[in-house]
Amino acid sequence: MRNVIWLVAMLLLSIPVVTKAHSDKQAQIQVSNVLDGFHKAAAIGDGATYFNLLSDDAVFLGTDASERWSKDEFKKYAMPAFADGEGWLYTMKERHIEFIAQGSVAIFDEIVYNEKYGRCRGTGVLEKTKQGWKIKQYNLTFTVPNGVATQVIKQIKLYEQQPITKEQ
């Protein structure tokens, strides 16, 4: 009898672990699908889908230090670029997703490739909402190999010393 009680107790204790592992895998797939959809919508210039994947209070951080856009600001910038049915293509090469806040928040980093900019890094945060997972922040950065970092930093410093013009 004692063995039966022990066996039942062990089975009951293992259920939450199995359920959690299953839900984490499902959440991983859901978050990946949102990020894949985000990149696909950008590539085909589908502004409606692209911006629907962002939360209302989303922030997009671009590659330039001055590029910190609210969803509305980024929409004003991007929609004209999407008007011809083309946008920008970033192809995901590698992605890591972690969950925090009892699984209601996902943080990620990904390596993406763009024909013009080469290998870049996207990082950000998604939150689980009643409408599904939404991107709360996306941060796009250029990756700079350590072997050329000093040269790149020198160029940036020289650039930043120039007077600001309307084109910048």
N, C-alpha and C positions, 0 to 999 in steps of 0.2 A: 504494500500500500504506500509506504514511504517513497519508493521508487516512482510510482505513478504520480504522486503529488509533485515530486521533484521534476519529472518530465513535463508535466503540465505547466509548472511555474517557468521552466526554461523556455518552453514554446511561447508562452504569453509574453515573456520578456523580450523575445526576439522579434515579435510582430512590429513594434514601432520602428526598429532598425530597418527591417525590410521595407516597410511603408515609406520611411524617410528616404532611403536610398532610391526607391522607385520614383517618389515625387521629385527628388533632386534631378534625376535623369530626365523626367518629363519637363521640369522647369528649364534645364539646360537646353533641351530641344526647342522649347518655346522661345527662350531668349535668343538662341542662335537663329531661329526663323525670323524674328523681328529684325535682327541686325542684317541678315541676308536680304530681307525685303527692303530695308533701308538703302542698302547699296544697289540693289536691282532697280528700285524706283529712281534713284539718282542717275543711274546709267541710261535709263530710257526717258528721262525727263518727266516722270510722273509725279508732279508736285503734290497732287492731292494725297496720294498714298504716302509719299515721303514725309509730309508734314503731319499726317494723321498718326504716324508712328512716334511722334514726339509728344511729350506731355505738354500741357498748356504753359507751364512755367519752365520749359526746356531752355538750355543754354548750349550754343554751339561755339566751341573754341577752335578757331582756324589756325593755320600755320604761322601767320603773322601775329606778333604780340598785341597788335591793336584789334585783332578780330575776336571780340567777345560779344556774340549776338544773342539776343533773346529770340524766341521762336518767331515772333512777329518781324523783328529786324532781319533775321536770316531769310524769312519768307520773301520780304521785299527785295533782298539781294538775289535770291535763287530763282524765283519764279520767272523773271525775264530770261534767264539762262535756260530754263526748262521749256520755254514757250515753243521752241522748234522741235520738241520731242527728243532732245538730246540734253544730257547733263554732263556728269563726270563719272568715270568708271574707276572704282577701286575694287580690286579682286582680293578677297580674303585668302590668305595663305596659312595663317595659324591663329588660333583663338583660345583664350583661357577665360573661364567664367567662375566666379565665386559668389556665394550667397551669404547675406548678412541680414540682421533684423528679422529673425525667425523665417527666413526665406522670402521676405517681401521686397527685398532689394537685391539686385544683381550688380556686381561690379565686374568689368571685363577689360581685357587688353587684347588687341589683335594686331597682327602684321597684315597690312594690305599693300597691294601693288597697283601703281598708277603708271601709265605709259610715259607721261610727262615728268613726274616727280620720282619715279622709281619706288623703292621700298619705303613705306611710311608706317607709322604706328597710330592706331586708334585706341583710345581708352575712354571709359565712361561709366555711366550709372543708368540702370533701368529700374523702374519701380512697378510693382504689380498693382494694377488698378482694376476697377470693375469692368473696364473695357479691354482688359488684358495687359500685357507688358508694354510699357511706354518708355522711350528713351528720355531720360531727364537731363543728361549731359553727354555730349560727344566731344572729344578732344582729338583733333588730328594734328600730328606732328611729323616732321621730317626726321628720319633716323640719320645720324651723322656718325660714320665710322670713326673710332678713336684715332686711327692713323691720319685723318685729315681734320680732326676737330680744331686743332690750334690754328690752322690756316683759315677755316671757316669762321671761327670766332674773330680773327683779325679782320676779315672782310666785313663782318657784321658791325664791328666797332667803327671801321672807316665809314661805312654806310650811315650809321647813326650819327656821325659827326657832321654830315652834310645838312645844309638847310632844308627844311621840309618844303616841298612843292605841292601843288594841287594834285599832281599825278601820283604822289605817294599816298 
